[in-house]
Amino acid sequence: MSSRRAERLSSSIHRGVARELQQLFPREHVTVSEVEITSDGKFAVIWISILNDAESEQLFARVIAHQGRLRSAVTKEAELRRVPQIELRHDRRAQRAQELDRLTRGDSA
């Protein structure tokens, strides 16, 4: 798969999943932070960022529970005959950055 095609596919997946997450979790801060596509286009890793520290793990479990619906959104957005197998991963970079910021400021959590 050409890098341009992979980029277009990644962008389509990002849009479709982000739109569906907004519908599923309108009051939560759940976003797609990154999409990685394998070179053959058969697999996609979708990194999900959750900005609510207190309920992050429970909310990610709810996202996982909707994986089939997210895959359907990818199918609709990408308009492909074969949609990549998707894997959802919890992106904790924002949470770690907040923790580091608190530590460097000397705040207690």
NUKOL-313747 format. One record per atom (N, C-alpha, C): x, y, z. Coordinates in pm, 1 decimal, m for minus. Example, Ala and Ser with C-alpha at 12.3 -4.5 7.8 and 13.67 -1.06 7.14 Angstrom:
% NUKOL-313747
NODE          x          y          z
NODE     1319.0     m569.0      780.0
NODE     1230.0     m450.0      780.0
NODE     1320.0     m330.0      780.0
NODE     1285.0     m225.0      708.0
NODE     1367.0     m106.0      714.0
NODE     1290.0        3.0      787.0
% end
This chain:
% NUKOL-313747
NODE          x          y          z
NODE       85.5     m116.1        0.0
NODE        0.0        0.0        0.0
NODE       90.7      123.1        0.0
NODE       60.2      217.5      m87.5
NODE      140.8      339.3      m94.5
NODE      121.7      422.2       32.2
NODE      218.9      503.6       63.0
NODE      209.2      584.2      184.9
NODE       93.2      684.3      175.3
NODE       67.4      732.5       55.0
NODE      m44.5      826.3       37.7
NODE     m178.8      756.4       62.8
NODE     m192.1      635.3       12.0
NODE     m315.4      559.1       32.9
NODE     m332.5      524.5      180.3
NODE     m222.8      485.8      245.9
NODE     m228.2      454.8      389.1
NODE     m267.2      578.7      468.4
NODE     m217.4      693.5      428.0
NODE     m251.1      818.8      495.7
NODE     m399.9      851.8      479.2
NODE     m452.7      832.1      358.2
NODE     m595.7      856.5      334.7
NODE     m681.1      760.5      416.6
NODE     m641.5      633.5      420.3
NODE     m715.2      534.1      497.5
NODE     m710.4      568.6      646.4
NODE     m593.6      604.4      694.7
NODE     m577.8      643.0      834.5
NODE     m666.7      762.3      868.5
NODE     m670.4      859.9      780.5
NODE     m753.1      978.7      800.5
NODE     m901.7      942.9      801.6
NODE     m943.9      856.0      712.1
NODE    m1084.2      812.3      708.2
NODE    m1123.0      738.3      835.4
NODE    m1035.2      651.4      881.0
NODE    m1061.4      576.8     1004.5
NODE    m1071.2      673.6     1121.9
NODE     m977.8      767.3     1126.4
NODE     m977.0      866.5     1234.0
NODE    m1109.5      943.4     1237.8
NODE    m1152.8      993.0     1122.0
NODE    m1278.2     1069.4     1114.3
NODE    m1398.5      985.4     1156.7
NODE    m1407.5      864.6     1101.9
NODE    m1522.7      778.6     1131.4
NODE    m1532.3      741.6     1277.8
NODE    m1421.0      702.6     1337.2
NODE    m1421.8      662.9     1477.9
NODE    m1445.1      784.6     1567.3
NODE    m1381.2      896.5     1535.9
NODE    m1399.7     1017.9     1616.7
NODE    m1546.0     1061.4     1616.7
NODE    m1608.4     1057.9     1500.3
NODE    m1749.8     1095.8     1488.9
NODE    m1838.3     1001.9     1570.8
NODE    m1810.3      873.5     1561.9
NODE    m1890.4      775.1     1635.7
NODE    m1868.6      788.9     1786.7
NODE    m1745.5      812.6     1829.6
NODE    m1718.8      832.3     1972.2
NODE    m1793.3      954.3     2025.0
NODE    m1799.8     1059.4     1943.6
NODE    m1872.2     1180.3     1984.9
NODE    m2020.7     1149.9     2005.7
NODE    m2076.6     1064.3     1920.1
NODE    m2217.1     1026.9     1935.2
NODE    m2238.4      935.1     2055.4
NODE    m2146.1      842.9     2077.5
NODE    m2159.0      748.3     2187.8
NODE    m2134.8      811.8     2324.3
NODE    m2039.4      905.2     2330.2
NODE    m1998.1      964.3     2456.9
NODE    m1997.8     1117.0     2446.9
NODE    m2114.3     1178.5     2429.2
NODE    m2118.9     1323.7     2405.9
NODE    m2071.7     1408.3     2524.0
NODE    m2080.2     1355.0     2644.1
NODE    m2042.3     1433.2     2763.4
NODE    m1903.9     1397.1     2815.6
NODE    m1837.3     1306.2     2750.3
NODE    m1704.5     1260.6     2793.7
NODE    m1598.5     1316.8     2699.8
NODE    m1476.1     1321.0     2747.9
NODE    m1364.1     1367.5     2665.6
NODE    m1289.2     1245.9     2610.4
NODE    m1349.6     1182.1     2511.6
NODE    m1293.0     1063.5     2447.3
NODE    m1258.2     1101.8     2304.5
NODE    m1130.8     1087.1     2268.3
NODE    m1087.1     1126.7     2134.7
NODE     m996.3     1021.2     2073.4
NODE     m982.2     1028.5     1943.0
NODE     m886.5      945.3     1871.5
NODE     m757.5     1025.8     1863.6
NODE     m651.7      973.9     1924.2
NODE     m526.2     1048.5     1922.1
NODE     m437.7     1008.9     1804.5
NODE     m450.7      885.3     1758.5
NODE     m364.6      840.1     1649.0
NODE     m421.0      712.7     1587.0
NODE     m393.6      693.8     1458.6
NODE     m430.9      570.5     1389.5
NODE     m306.6      520.5     1316.6
NODE     m271.3      395.3     1339.7
NODE     m157.5      332.8     1272.4
NODE     m210.0      223.1     1180.8
NODE     m163.9      222.4     1057.6
NODE     m206.2      123.5      958.2
NODE      m85.4       37.5      920.8
NODE     m106.4      m94.2      909.5
NODE        2.9     m179.6      863.2
NODE       28.1     m154.8      715.3
NODE      144.5     m191.7      667.9
NODE      181.1     m163.9      528.9
NODE       88.5     m231.0      427.9
NODE       27.4     m344.3      465.1
NODE      m65.3     m411.2      373.3
NODE     m209.7     m361.8      388.8
NODE     m233.5     m274.4      487.0
NODE     m366.6     m217.5      506.7
NODE     m467.5     m310.3      570.2
NODE     m421.7     m424.2      622.2
NODE     m514.8     m521.4      679.2
NODE     m544.9     m498.0      827.1
NODE     m459.1     m423.4      895.4
NODE     m476.4     m400.4     1037.9
NODE     m458.8     m252.8     1070.0
NODE     m537.7     m206.4     1166.0
NODE     m526.3      m68.0     1212.2
NODE     m531.2      m66.1     1364.4
NODE     m438.7        7.2     1423.0
NODE     m438.9       29.7     1566.8
NODE     m491.5      170.7     1587.8
NODE     m597.2      182.1     1666.9
NODE     m658.8      312.1     1693.6
NODE     m632.3      345.9     1839.7
NODE     m558.9      455.1     1860.0
NODE     m524.1      500.2     1994.7
NODE     m632.8      594.8     2043.6
NODE     m691.8      560.9     2158.4
NODE     m801.1      637.6     2217.4
NODE     m749.7      709.8     2341.7
NODE     m771.2      840.4     2344.8
NODE     m730.2      922.4     2457.7
NODE     m853.6      962.2     2538.2
NODE     m842.3      948.0     2670.4
NODE     m952.3      982.6     2760.5
NODE     m897.5     1081.1     2862.5
NODE     m957.8     1198.8     2869.2
NODE     m904.6     1304.4     2953.7
NODE     m962.4     1306.5     3094.6
NODE    m1046.7     1211.9     3129.3
NODE    m1103.6     1204.2     3263.6
NODE    m1024.3     1100.2     3342.6
NODE     m926.9     1146.5     3423.1
NODE     m840.1     1055.6     3498.0
NODE     m915.8      958.5     3588.3
NODE    m1015.0     1009.1     3657.7
NODE    m1084.2      929.8     3759.5
NODE    m1154.2      807.0     3702.2
NODE    m1210.5      819.8     3584.4
NODE    m1288.8      710.1     3527.9
NODE    m1230.6      657.3     3397.4
NODE    m1104.3      679.9     3377.4
NODE    m1039.6      646.2     3250.9
NODE    m1053.1      498.2     3213.4
NODE    m1021.9      410.1     3306.1
NODE    m1024.6      266.7     3276.1
NODE    m1166.4      216.7     3249.4
NODE    m1263.4      263.3     3328.6
NODE    m1402.4      221.3     3308.7
NODE    m1455.9      274.2     3175.8
NODE    m1420.0      396.6     3143.5
NODE    m1466.9      454.9     3018.5
NODE    m1404.2      384.1     2898.9
NODE    m1277.0      347.9     2909.1
NODE    m1213.1      274.6     2799.3
NODE    m1278.8      137.2     2781.8
NODE    m1317.8       74.4     2890.7
NODE    m1389.1      m54.3     2882.3
NODE    m1520.7      m36.3     2807.0
NODE    m1588.3       75.9     2829.1
NODE    m1712.4      104.7     2755.6
NODE    m1683.5      126.7     2607.2
NODE    m1571.5      191.7     2576.1
NODE    m1531.9      211.8     2435.4
NODE    m1510.4       76.0     2369.5
NODE    m1437.0      m12.2     2437.0
NODE    m1411.1     m147.1     2385.3
NODE    m1541.8     m221.8     2359.5
NODE    m1638.2     m202.9     2447.3
NODE    m1768.1     m270.4     2432.1
NODE    m1838.1     m228.1     2302.8
NODE    m1803.9     m112.6     2250.5
NODE    m1865.2      m61.8     2126.8
NODE    m1776.0      m83.5     2004.5
NODE    m1680.7     m174.2     2012.8
NODE    m1586.3     m195.1     1903.7
NODE    m1655.6     m231.6     1772.3
NODE    m1759.1     m311.4     1777.4
NODE    m1832.1     m347.5     1655.8
NODE    m1896.0     m226.0     1589.9
NODE    m1953.5     m140.2     1670.7
NODE    m2015.1      m17.3     1617.7
NODE    m1908.5       75.4     1558.4
NODE    m1791.6       80.2     1622.4
NODE    m1682.1      162.9     1570.1
NODE    m1632.7      107.4     1436.2
NODE    m1625.9      m24.1     1426.2
NODE    m1584.8      m86.4     1298.9
NODE    m1686.3      m54.4     1188.7
NODE    m1813.7      m54.9     1222.3
NODE    m1916.5      m19.0     1124.4
NODE    m1899.3      125.9     1078.7
NODE    m1864.1      212.6     1172.1
NODE    m1839.9      353.7     1137.0
NODE    m1721.5      366.5     1043.3
NODE    m1618.6      285.3     1065.1
NODE    m1501.4      285.0      976.4
NODE    m1542.2      239.0      837.7
NODE    m1623.4      134.0      831.0
NODE    m1670.8       82.1      702.4
NODE    m1745.5      189.3      625.0
NODE    m1832.8      260.7      693.4
NODE    m1912.7      364.7      629.8
NODE    m1825.4      482.0      583.3
NODE    m1733.6      525.1      668.7
NODE    m1649.4      642.0      638.6
NODE    m1549.0      612.2      527.3
NODE    m1484.9      495.5      532.9
NODE    m1377.4      464.3      438.4
NODE    m1429.4      419.1      302.2
NODE    m1553.4      373.5      296.4
NODE    m1613.9      324.8      172.7
NODE    m1524.4      222.5      101.7
NODE    m1486.9      120.5      177.1
NODE    m1401.4       14.5      124.7
NODE    m1476.5     m116.9      121.8
NODE    m1433.2     m204.8       33.8
NODE    m1490.1     m338.9       33.8
NODE    m1437.8     m417.2      153.0
NODE    m1309.4     m400.5      179.4
NODE    m1248.3     m467.4      294.4
NODE    m1193.9     m362.7      390.1
NODE    m1246.0     m365.5      509.0
NODE    m1202.5     m271.2      611.9
NODE    m1097.4     m340.3      698.0
NODE     m994.8     m268.5      737.0
NODE     m891.6     m331.7      820.9
NODE     m948.1     m382.6      952.5
NODE     m887.1     m487.4     1002.6
NODE     m917.7     m534.5     1137.3
NODE     m871.0     m424.8     1232.1
NODE     m954.9     m384.3     1327.3
NODE     m914.8     m275.7     1415.7
NODE     m883.7     m326.3     1556.0
NODE     m787.3     m260.7     1616.5
NODE     m751.1     m286.6     1755.5
NODE     m752.8     m152.8     1826.7
NODE     m824.2     m146.0     1936.8
NODE     m831.7      m22.9     2014.2
NODE     m730.8      m30.5     2128.0
NODE     m654.5       77.2     2144.5
NODE     m557.7       84.3     2254.2
NODE     m577.8      214.7     2329.5
NODE     m559.6      206.3     2459.2
NODE     m577.3      322.2     2547.5
NODE     m449.7      406.7     2543.7
NODE     m460.8      528.3     2497.6
NODE     m347.7      620.7     2491.2
NODE     m343.2      699.8     2621.6
NODE     m244.1      670.5     2702.2
NODE     m233.0      733.6     2834.2
NODE     m131.9      847.7     2837.3
NODE      m87.8      893.4     2722.1
NODE       14.6      999.5     2718.2
NODE      m33.3     1128.4     2785.0
NODE     m157.9     1169.0     2762.2
NODE     m209.0     1292.7     2822.0
NODE     m215.1     1279.9     2974.3
NODE     m256.4     1164.6     3022.8
NODE     m262.0     1142.9     3167.2
NODE     m122.4     1147.5     3227.7
NODE      m26.4     1084.7     3160.9
NODE      111.0     1086.4     3211.2
NODE      168.0     1227.4     3211.6
NODE      135.5     1304.8     3110.4
NODE      183.0     1444.0     3104.5
NODE      124.9     1524.7     3220.0
NODE       m3.2     1502.6     3250.4
NODE      m65.4     1572.2     3363.2
NODE        0.3     1531.7     3494.8
NODE       30.2     1403.2     3510.1
NODE       96.3     1355.3     3631.2
NODE      235.0     1417.7     3645.6
NODE      310.1     1419.3     3537.5
NODE      443.0     1480.0     3540.1
NODE      434.8     1628.3     3572.9
NODE      336.6     1694.7     3516.9
NODE      318.5     1837.4     3544.8
NODE      290.6     1860.3     3692.8
NODE      202.4     1778.1     3750.4
NODE      172.2     1789.3     3894.1
NODE      297.3     1765.8     3978.1
NODE      375.3     1664.8     3938.5
NODE      496.3     1633.5     4013.9
NODE      598.9     1746.4     4005.3
NODE      615.1     1802.7     3887.4
NODE      714.5     1909.4     3873.5
NODE      672.3     2037.7     3942.9
NODE      541.6     2058.7     3957.5
NODE      492.1     2176.8     4029.2
NODE      489.3     2152.2     4179.9
NODE      502.7     2024.9     4218.1
NODE      501.8     1992.1     4360.2
NODE      363.3     1973.0     4417.5
NODE      262.7     1964.2     4334.0
NODE      125.9     1940.8     4380.3
NODE      110.6     1796.4     4421.3
NODE       25.3     1771.2     4516.9
NODE       m4.9     1632.9     4553.4
NODE     m133.4     1592.0     4483.7
NODE     m137.7     1466.5     4441.5
NODE     m255.5     1417.8     4368.6
NODE     m352.9     1350.6     4459.0
% end
